[in-house]
Amino acid sequence: MTAAIKLKPILVIDDEQSILNLLAKSLTKNGYTVDSAENGEKGIEKIESNNYSLIFTDLKMPGLSGKQVLQHLRSIQKNSTPIVGMSGTPWLLEQSDFDAVLAKPFSMKELLTITKKFVEVIKSAA
């Protein structure tokens, strides 16, 4: 009998509350634990005090941008955490260091496909 793998939560960072709510609801409905932050500064605070299996971040936000969140994440010990950039201007994400990109608007199917891709890698590594 194999032990169940306890996945770390998923962090969603976006300055639009409706997007935070939608992503959290969709991911939670599909069995994931979700944490959220309404801007890059709060996202970094959460990254520094928690471990996440996956991070979704909006690219353009007031204050710290998604790219700055990515740079911070890669500069600390948790640099292997996958991070997905979300943007209504996906060409700004070309040639970036994000592990994946979701162009807004995206479907919940696309969200779950990317989530499963990274979570399966984590499960297989455990």
C-alpha positions in Angstrom: 0.0 0.0 0.0 1.5 3.4 -1.0 1.2 6.4 1.2 -0.7 9.4 -0.2 1.5 12.3 -1.3 0.7 15.5 0.5 1.2 18.3 -2.0 2.2 21.8 -1.0 -0.4 24.5 -1.8 -0.5 26.4 -5.0 0.0 30.2 -4.8 -2.0 32.5 -7.2 -0.9 36.1 -7.4 -3.1 38.6 -9.3 -4.2 42.2 -8.7 -7.7 41.4 -10.0 -9.8 39.9 -7.2 -12.2 38.3 -9.7 -9.4 36.3 -11.2 -8.0 35.3 -7.8 -11.5 34.1 -6.8 -12.0 32.2 -10.1 -8.7 30.4 -10.1 -8.9 29.6 -6.4 -12.4 28.2 -6.8 -11.4 26.1 -9.9 -8.2 24.7 -8.4 -9.9 23.9 -5.0 -12.8 22.2 -6.8 -10.2 20.0 -8.5 -8.6 18.9 -5.2 -5.8 21.5 -4.8 -5.1 23.6 -1.8 -4.8 27.3 -2.9 -3.3 30.4 -1.3 -3.6 33.8 -2.9 -2.0 37.2 -2.9 -3.4 40.4 -4.4 -0.1 41.9 -5.5 3.6 41.0 -6.0 4.7 42.3 -2.6 2.2 40.1 -0.7 3.1 37.2 -3.0 6.8 37.5 -2.1 5.9 37.7 1.6 4.0 34.4 1.2 6.8 32.8 -0.8 9.3 33.7 2.0 7.1 32.1 4.7 5.6 29.1 2.9 6.5 26.4 0.5 4.4 26.0 -2.7 4.2 23.2 -5.3 3.4 25.7 -8.0 3.0 29.5 -8.4 0.8 31.4 -10.9 1.5 35.1 -11.2 0.0 37.9 -13.3 2.6 39.8 -15.3 1.4 43.3 -15.0 0.4 44.5 -11.5 0.8 47.7 -9.6 4.0 47.7 -7.5 6.1 44.5 -8.1 5.4 42.8 -11.5 5.2 39.1 -12.1 8.7 39.2 -13.6 10.0 40.7 -10.3 8.3 38.0 -8.4 9.9 35.5 -10.7 13.4 37.1 -10.2 12.9 37.0 -6.4 11.8 33.4 -6.4 14.8 32.4 -8.5 17.2 34.3 -6.2 16.2 32.4 -3.1 16.4 28.8 -1.9 13.1 27.8 -3.4 14.3 28.4 -6.9 13.0 25.1 -8.2 9.4 25.9 -7.6 7.6 26.1 -11.0 6.2 29.5 -11.8 3.6 30.2 -14.5 3.2 33.7 -15.9 -0.3 34.9 -16.8 -0.9 37.9 -19.1 -3.3 39.6 -21.5 -0.1 40.6 -23.3 1.6 37.2 -23.8 4.2 38.6 -26.2 5.8 40.3 -23.1 6.4 36.8 -21.7 8.3 35.5 -24.8 11.9 34.5 -24.0 11.2 34.7 -20.3 12.3 32.4 -17.5 8.7 31.4 -16.6 8.2 27.6 -16.6 5.0 28.1 -18.6 2.8 30.9 -19.9 -1.0 31.3 -19.8 -2.4 34.0 -22.2 -5.5 35.7 -20.8 -8.2 35.0 -21.3 -7.6 31.3 -20.8 -9.9 28.4 -20.1 -10.1 26.4 -16.9 -9.1 23.4 -19.0 -5.8 25.2 -19.9 -5.3 26.1 -16.2 -5.8 22.5 -15.1 -3.7 21.1 -17.8 -0.7 23.2 -16.8 -1.4 22.5 -13.1 -1.5 18.8 -13.6 1.7 18.9 -15.8 3.7 20.4 -12.9 2.0 18.6 -10.1 2.6 15.2 -11.8 6.3 16.1 -12.0 6.3 16.8 -8.3 4.5 13.6 -7.5 6.9 11.5 -9.6 9.9 13.1 -7.9 8.5 12.3 -4.4 
